[in-house]
């Protein structure tokens, strides 16, 4: 096993060694991260002068989220036409030290042109969007992409939608054709449409799939990924960190003393409030745990032998999001994942229909019964009947239902500045209860029954 995978295993072992103290430890770490961030502003190590200038104040979606001057994105395209160099965005370095990410706010109506200036000037090929246009009745991002048969003209930029497909039930993939001064480029946008403003996704599989697809679309191109939510901090920071760790894994450069605390802290030196809440910090540990477990399982001799004999077309770590290990949340000793992901989204409802099992000698209603044996035998199953609807079903999303999703149950946002999820606890379960009775008769029950 490589040193990088040894470091991943060491990270997982350190989580397991905490026993039942994960929640307390992560809360303490996140408190330290916030304290460090506050000290940088007090010591002026991270200044925000550009965003505070009178001509730029109205270009900020939130008055308390200003880009650091040391890493802010500077626009030069179209400055000769009187447009300034300011946009609320920062560069974040990747694993190789280059400007790998542009973390920015969701565009405002009057900053749409600045957004496309950024995309064009820095040759952005892939945009990751972690919010919806409207959330909890509040506008979170202006639509900057075209719709079907409706080209969008923003200043000198003409945007056309060439394709729109669902990558999965959470992620919409759009392919845009952008034209500027007779030059045309293809830009891909991945939008995570169900990431709650006041919470985290129910599980990390689709977040991992999102960054995987982004990297597939990016290919060998060295341009930065543009990542945004509403403020460009919380959800944006989670995506940046997940991709950063994934790149460490793929390049086998995970340091021996790997720590998500240090990764998040370093990103916060480049963009304010990256990974904004403790809940998002816990979710990051959940996602990285799943990512590392998938890599370790793929690299194990037993799994390699299985691939060679049953699925030789797989390549090591080529597609982490589709590996069998990644599609399920792995368990670690001591219930590490259960503690880290203490806040879960409510489980989805089960199917609407079920088959009624007939007891011996019961009367069969209807003619759709399935019989076993001769024609005089009692029916084993009656017809399939509809399951009763939940009278407490949530109201329909005013923006319309999403494919494969139940309606949102999020409460309206409070009057906070941005993405504040303090005190919000999401509860949930597997979504079903199983009650199995022991078999009747003189035989001893199978050993499995005692473990249910």
C-alpha positions as CSV (number, residue, x, y, z in Angstrom):
1,X,0.0,0.0,0.0
2,X,1.3,3.5,-0.9
3,X,2.2,6.0,1.8
4,X,-0.8,8.1,0.7
5,X,-3.2,5.3,1.4
6,X,-1.4,4.6,4.7
7,X,-2.1,8.2,5.6
8,X,-5.8,7.8,4.6
9,X,-6.0,4.7,6.9
10,X,-4.3,6.6,9.7
11,X,-6.9,9.4,9.3
12,X,-9.8,6.8,9.6
13,X,-8.1,5.1,12.5
14,X,-7.8,8.4,14.4
15,X,-11.5,9.0,14.0
16,X,-12.3,5.5,15.2
17,X,-10.0,6.0,18.2
18,X,-12.2,8.9,19.4
19,X,-14.9,6.5,20.4
20,X,-18.0,8.5,21.3
21,X,-16.2,11.8,21.5
22,X,-16.3,12.7,17.8
23,X,-19.0,15.4,18.2
24,X,-17.2,17.1,21.0
25,X,-13.8,17.0,19.2
26,X,-15.2,18.3,15.9
27,X,-17.1,21.1,17.7
28,X,-13.9,22.2,19.5
29,X,-12.0,22.1,16.2
30,X,-14.5,24.2,14.4
31,X,-14.5,26.7,17.3
32,X,-10.8,27.0,16.8
33,X,-11.2,27.6,13.1
34,X,-13.6,30.5,13.8
35,X,-11.3,31.9,16.3
36,X,-8.3,31.9,13.9
37,X,-10.5,33.5,11.2
38,X,-11.5,36.3,13.6
39,X,-7.9,37.0,14.6
40,X,-6.8,37.4,11.0
41,X,-9.3,40.2,10.5
42,X,-8.3,41.8,13.7
43,X,-4.6,41.7,12.9
44,X,-5.4,42.9,9.3
45,X,-3.6,39.8,8.0
46,X,-6.6,39.4,5.7
47,X,-7.9,42.8,4.5
48,X,-11.1,43.6,2.6
49,X,-10.5,47.1,1.4
50,X,-11.6,46.6,-2.3
51,X,-15.0,45.2,-1.3
52,X,-15.5,48.2,1.1
53,X,-15.0,50.9,-1.5
54,X,-18.1,52.9,-2.2
55,X,-18.2,52.0,-5.9
56,X,-18.1,48.3,-5.0
57,X,-20.3,48.0,-2.0
58,X,-23.5,47.4,-4.0
59,X,-21.7,44.5,-5.8
60,X,-21.7,42.4,-2.6
61,X,-24.7,40.2,-2.0
62,X,-24.0,40.2,1.8
63,X,-22.4,43.2,3.5
64,X,-20.4,40.9,5.9
65,X,-19.0,38.6,3.2
66,X,-16.2,40.6,1.4
67,X,-13.4,39.0,-0.5
68,X,-9.9,39.1,0.9
69,X,-7.7,41.6,-1.0
70,X,-4.7,39.2,-0.9
71,X,-6.5,36.5,-3.1
72,X,-9.4,38.4,-4.7
73,X,-10.2,37.8,-8.4
74,X,-9.2,40.9,-10.4
75,X,-11.0,41.5,-13.7
76,X,-9.3,43.2,-16.6
77,X,-11.6,42.2,-19.5
78,X,-13.6,45.2,-20.8
79,X,-12.1,47.6,-18.4
80,X,-11.6,50.0,-21.3
81,X,-15.4,50.3,-21.5
82,X,-15.5,51.7,-18.0
83,X,-16.1,48.5,-16.1
84,X,-14.2,48.1,-12.9
85,X,-11.9,45.2,-11.8
86,X,-14.0,44.1,-8.8
87,X,-16.1,41.0,-8.3
88,X,-16.8,39.3,-5.0
89,X,-14.7,36.2,-5.5
90,X,-11.4,34.7,-4.4
91,X,-8.9,32.3,-5.8
92,X,-8.2,29.2,-3.7
93,X,-5.1,27.2,-4.3
94,X,-5.2,23.5,-5.2
95,X,-3.0,20.6,-4.2
96,X,-0.3,21.7,-6.6
97,X,-0.3,25.3,-5.4
98,X,-2.0,26.7,-8.5
99,X,-5.2,28.8,-8.6
100,X,-7.4,25.8,-8.9
101,X,-10.7,27.2,-7.6
102,X,-12.6,30.5,-7.9
103,X,-15.0,30.8,-5.0
104,X,-17.5,33.5,-5.7
105,X,-21.0,34.6,-4.6
106,X,-24.1,34.0,-6.7
107,X,-24.5,36.8,-9.2
108,X,-26.8,39.8,-8.5
109,X,-28.9,41.3,-11.3
110,X,-26.3,44.1,-11.8
111,X,-23.2,41.8,-11.5
112,X,-24.2,39.3,-14.2
113,X,-21.9,40.9,-16.7
114,X,-19.0,40.8,-14.2
115,X,-19.7,37.1,-13.6
116,X,-19.4,36.3,-17.3
117,X,-16.3,38.5,-17.6
118,X,-14.8,36.3,-14.9
119,X,-15.8,33.1,-16.7
120,X,-14.4,34.3,-20.0
121,X,-11.2,36.0,-18.8
122,X,-10.0,33.0,-16.8
123,X,-11.2,30.4,-19.3
124,X,-13.5,28.6,-16.9
125,X,-14.8,25.4,-18.4
126,X,-16.9,24.1,-15.5
127,X,-19.2,25.9,-13.0
128,X,-20.4,24.2,-9.9
129,X,-23.5,25.8,-8.4
130,X,-24.6,24.6,-4.9
131,X,-27.9,26.6,-4.5
132,X,-31.2,27.3,-6.2
133,X,-32.3,30.7,-7.5
134,X,-34.9,31.0,-4.8
135,X,-34.7,29.3,-1.4
136,X,-37.2,29.6,1.4
137,X,-38.8,32.4,-0.4
138,X,-35.7,34.5,-0.7
139,X,-33.7,35.2,-3.9
140,X,-30.3,33.5,-3.6
141,X,-28.8,33.8,-7.1
142,X,-29.7,35.5,-10.3
143,X,-30.1,33.2,-13.3
144,X,-27.0,33.6,-15.5
145,X,-27.7,30.7,-17.9
146,X,-30.0,30.4,-20.9
147,X,-33.1,28.3,-21.0
148,X,-34.3,26.1,-23.8
149,X,-35.0,28.1,-26.9
150,X,-34.4,31.3,-25.0
151,X,-30.9,32.7,-25.7
152,X,-29.6,35.1,-23.0
153,X,-27.8,38.3,-23.9
154,X,-25.7,39.8,-21.1
155,X,-23.7,42.7,-22.4
156,X,-21.4,41.4,-25.1
157,X,-22.0,37.8,-24.1
158,X,-24.6,35.6,-25.8
159,X,-25.4,32.4,-23.9
160,X,-27.3,29.5,-25.5
161,X,-28.4,26.3,-23.8
162,X,-27.4,23.3,-25.9
163,X,-28.2,20.5,-23.5
164,X,-29.9,20.0,-20.1
165,X,-29.9,16.6,-18.4
166,X,-30.3,15.2,-14.9
167,X,-27.0,13.6,-13.7
168,X,-29.0,12.2,-10.8
169,X,-32.0,13.3,-8.8
170,X,-30.0,16.0,-7.1
171,X,-27.8,17.4,-9.9
172,X,-28.7,19.1,-13.1
173,X,-26.1,19.3,-15.9
174,X,-26.3,22.1,-18.4
175,X,-24.1,22.6,-21.5
176,X,-23.9,26.3,-22.5
177,X,-22.5,27.8,-25.7
178,X,-21.1,31.2,-24.9
179,X,-20.2,33.7,-27.6
180,X,-18.1,36.8,-27.2
181,X,-16.7,38.9,-30.0
182,X,-17.3,36.1,-32.6
183,X,-15.5,33.5,-30.5
184,X,-17.6,30.7,-29.1
185,X,-16.8,28.4,-26.1
186,X,-18.5,25.5,-24.4
187,X,-19.1,25.9,-20.6
188,X,-20.6,23.2,-18.4
189,X,-22.7,24.0,-15.3
190,X,-23.5,21.5,-12.6
191,X,-26.2,22.6,-10.2
192,X,-27.0,20.8,-6.9
193,X,-30.6,21.7,-6.7
194,X,-31.5,20.1,-3.3
195,X,-28.7,21.2,-1.0
196,X,-30.7,23.0,1.8
197,X,-29.7,26.5,2.6
198,X,-30.0,25.7,6.3
199,X,-28.3,22.3,6.4
200,X,-26.3,19.7,4.5
201,X,-27.2,16.9,2.0
202,X,-28.5,13.8,3.7
203,X,-25.5,11.8,2.6
204,X,-22.3,12.6,0.6
205,X,-22.6,10.2,-2.4
206,X,-24.1,12.8,-4.8
207,X,-21.6,15.5,-3.6
208,X,-18.8,13.1,-4.4
209,X,-20.5,12.4,-7.8
210,X,-20.7,16.1,-8.5
211,X,-17.0,16.7,-8.1
212,X,-16.2,13.5,-10.0
213,X,-18.3,14.7,-13.0
214,X,-16.8,18.1,-12.8
215,X,-13.3,16.6,-13.2
216,X,-14.5,14.4,-16.1
217,X,-15.8,17.5,-17.9
218,X,-12.7,19.5,-17.0
219,X,-10.4,16.8,-18.5
220,X,-6.8,18.0,-18.9
221,X,-7.8,21.6,-18.9
222,X,-5.8,23.7,-16.4
223,X,-8.4,26.5,-16.0
224,X,-9.9,27.0,-12.5
225,X,-13.2,25.5,-11.5
226,X,-15.7,28.2,-10.6
227,X,-17.7,27.2,-7.5
228,X,-20.5,29.3,-6.0
229,X,-23.6,29.1,-3.8
230,X,-25.3,32.2,-2.6
231,X,-22.6,33.8,-0.4
232,X,-19.8,31.7,-1.9
233,X,-18.7,30.5,1.5
234,X,-20.4,27.6,3.2
235,X,-21.6,25.2,0.5
236,X,-18.9,26.5,-1.8
237,X,-16.2,25.7,0.7
238,X,-17.5,22.1,1.2
239,X,-17.2,21.5,-2.6
240,X,-13.8,23.0,-2.7
241,X,-12.6,20.9,0.2
242,X,-14.1,17.6,-1.1
243,X,-12.4,18.1,-4.5
244,X,-9.1,19.1,-2.9
245,X,-9.0,15.9,-0.8
246,X,-10.0,13.9,-3.8
247,X,-7.1,15.4,-5.8
248,X,-4.8,14.5,-2.9
249,X,-6.0,10.9,-3.2
250,X,-5.8,10.6,-6.9
251,X,-2.3,12.1,-7.0
252,X,-1.3,10.0,-4.0
253,X,0.0,13.0,-2.1
254,X,-2.0,12.8,1.1
255,X,0.5,13.9,3.8
256,X,1.2,11.6,6.7
257,X,-0.3,14.0,9.2
258,X,-3.4,14.7,7.0
259,X,-6.0,16.8,8.9
260,X,-9.2,18.3,7.6
261,X,-8.8,21.0,10.3
262,X,-5.6,22.2,8.5
263,X,-7.2,22.0,5.0
264,X,-10.2,24.1,6.0
265,X,-8.1,26.6,8.0
266,X,-5.8,27.1,4.9
267,X,-8.8,27.7,2.7
268,X,-10.2,30.2,5.1
269,X,-7.0,32.2,4.7
270,X,-8.0,32.6,1.0
271,X,-11.8,33.0,1.2
272,X,-13.8,34.2,4.3
273,X,-16.1,31.7,6.1
274,X,-15.2,28.7,3.9
275,X,-17.1,25.8,5.4
276,X,-19.3,28.1,7.3
277,X,-21.0,25.9,10.0
278,X,-20.1,23.1,12.4
279,X,-22.7,21.0,10.6
280,X,-20.9,21.4,7.3
281,X,-17.6,20.6,9.0
282,X,-19.1,17.3,10.3
283,X,-20.4,16.6,6.9
284,X,-16.9,17.0,5.4
285,X,-15.6,14.3,7.7
286,X,-18.4,12.0,6.6
287,X,-17.7,12.6,2.9
288,X,-13.9,12.2,3.3
289,X,-14.5,9.0,5.4
290,X,-16.6,7.6,2.6
291,X,-14.0,8.6,0.0
292,X,-11.1,7.1,1.9
293,X,-12.9,3.9,2.6
294,X,-13.8,3.4,-1.1
295,X,-10.1,3.9,-2.0
296,X,-8.9,1.5,0.6
297,X,-11.4,-1.1,-0.4
298,X,-10.5,-0.7,-4.1
299,X,-6.8,-1.1,-3.3
300,X,-7.3,-4.2,-1.1
301,X,-5.9,-7.5,-2.5
302,X,-9.4,-9.2,-2.2
303,X,-11.1,-6.4,-4.2
304,X,-8.3,-6.4,-6.8
305,X,-8.8,-10.1,-7.2
306,X,-12.5,-9.6,-7.6
307,X,-12.0,-6.9,-10.3
308,X,-9.5,-9.1,-12.2
309,X,-11.9,-12.0,-12.3
310,X,-15.3,-10.4,-12.5
311,X,-14.9,-6.8,-13.7
312,X,-11.6,-6.3,-15.5
313,X,-12.7,-3.1,-17.1
314,X,-12.4,-1.2,-13.8
315,X,-9.3,0.9,-13.3
316,X,-8.0,1.8,-9.9
317,X,-9.7,5.0,-8.6
318,X,-10.8,6.0,-12.1
319,X,-14.3,6.6,-11.0
320,X,-14.7,6.8,-7.2
321,X,-18.3,7.8,-7.3
322,X,-19.4,4.6,-9.0
323,X,-17.3,2.1,-7.1
324,X,-19.3,-0.3,-5.0
325,X,-17.5,1.0,-1.9
326,X,-18.6,4.5,-2.5
327,X,-22.2,3.9,-3.2
328,X,-22.8,2.8,0.3
329,X,-21.9,4.6,3.6
330,X,-19.2,2.4,5.2
331,X,-19.3,1.7,8.9
332,X,-16.2,2.1,11.1
333,X,-15.5,0.8,14.6
334,X,-17.1,2.7,17.4
335,X,-19.9,4.1,15.2
336,X,-17.8,6.9,13.8
337,X,-20.1,7.7,10.9
338,X,-23.2,7.7,13.1
339,X,-21.6,10.2,15.4
340,X,-20.2,12.4,12.6
341,X,-23.4,12.5,10.7
342,X,-25.6,13.1,13.7
343,X,-27.8,15.5,11.7
344,X,-29.5,13.6,8.9
345,X,-32.2,14.5,6.4
346,X,-35.6,12.9,6.8
347,X,-35.8,9.6,5.0
348,X,-37.8,9.3,1.8
349,X,-41.1,7.6,1.9
350,X,-41.4,3.9,0.9
351,X,-43.3,2.7,-2.1
352,X,-47.0,3.4,-2.3
353,X,-48.0,-0.2,-2.8
354,X,-47.6,-3.5,-1.0
355,X,-48.9,-7.1,-1.2
356,X,-51.1,-8.5,1.5
357,X,-50.2,-11.9,2.7
358,X,-53.2,-14.2,3.3
359,X,-53.4,-16.3,6.4
360,X,-54.3,-19.9,6.0
361,X,-58.0,-20.2,5.6
362,X,-58.6,-16.5,5.0
363,X,-61.0,-15.3,2.3
364,X,-59.4,-13.9,-0.8
365,X,-60.9,-10.7,-2.1
366,X,-60.6,-9.9,-5.8
367,X,-59.4,-12.0,-8.6
368,X,-55.8,-11.0,-8.9
369,X,-54.4,-13.5,-6.4
370,X,-51.3,-15.5,-6.9
371,X,-51.6,-19.1,-6.1
372,X,-49.1,-21.8,-5.3
373,X,-49.6,-25.5,-5.9
374,X,-52.9,-26.9,-7.1
375,X,-56.0,-24.9,-8.0
376,X,-57.8,-25.7,-4.7
377,X,-55.1,-24.3,-2.5
378,X,-55.7,-21.1,-0.5
379,X,-54.4,-17.9,-2.1
380,X,-51.0,-16.9,-0.7
381,X,-51.1,-13.3,-1.8
382,X,-54.0,-11.0,-2.4
383,X,-54.0,-8.2,-4.9
384,X,-51.6,-5.3,-4.4
385,X,-53.2,-2.4,-2.6
386,X,-52.2,1.2,-2.2
387,X,-50.5,2.3,1.0
388,X,-52.3,5.1,2.9
389,X,-51.0,8.6,2.4
390,X,-49.4,10.5,5.2
391,X,-51.7,13.2,6.4
392,X,-48.7,15.3,7.6
393,X,-47.2,15.5,4.1
394,X,-45.3,18.8,3.5
395,X,-46.6,21.5,1.2
396,X,-45.6,21.4,-2.4
397,X,-42.4,23.4,-3.3
398,X,-43.6,26.6,-5.1
399,X,-40.8,26.1,-7.6
400,X,-42.2,22.7,-8.6
401,X,-41.1,19.2,-7.6
402,X,-37.7,17.8,-8.4
403,X,-37.3,14.4,-10.1
404,X,-37.2,11.7,-7.4
405,X,-37.7,14.2,-4.6
406,X,-40.3,14.7,-1.9
407,X,-41.3,18.3,-1.3
408,X,-39.0,20.4,0.8
409,X,-39.6,20.6,4.5
410,X,-37.2,23.4,5.2
411,X,-38.5,26.2,7.4
412,X,-38.3,29.8,6.1
413,X,-35.0,31.4,6.7
414,X,-34.5,33.6,9.7
415,X,-33.3,37.2,9.3
416,X,-29.6,36.2,9.5
417,X,-27.0,37.5,7.2
418,X,-26.3,34.4,5.2
419,X,-26.5,30.6,5.4
420,X,-26.7,30.5,9.2
421,X,-27.7,27.1,10.4
422,X,-26.9,27.5,14.1
423,X,-29.2,25.6,16.2
424,X,-30.9,23.8,13.3
425,X,-31.0,20.0,13.8
426,X,-32.2,17.7,11.1
427,X,-33.5,14.4,12.3
428,X,-34.2,11.3,10.3
429,X,-34.1,7.5,10.2
430,X,-33.9,4.7,7.8
431,X,-37.5,5.4,6.8
432,X,-39.0,2.0,7.8
433,X,-39.3,-0.3,10.8
434,X,-38.9,-4.0,10.6
435,X,-40.6,-6.3,13.0
436,X,-39.9,-10.0,12.4
437,X,-41.5,-12.7,14.6
438,X,-39.8,-16.0,15.3
439,X,-41.1,-18.9,13.3
440,X,-43.5,-21.2,15.0
441,X,-42.9,-24.9,15.3
442,X,-40.6,-27.4,17.0
443,X,-37.5,-26.5,15.1
444,X,-34.9,-24.2,16.6
445,X,-34.9,-20.7,14.9
446,X,-31.9,-19.9,12.7
447,X,-29.2,-18.0,14.5
448,X,-29.9,-14.9,12.3
449,X,-33.2,-14.3,14.1
450,X,-31.4,-13.6,17.3
451,X,-29.5,-10.7,15.7
452,X,-32.5,-8.9,14.2
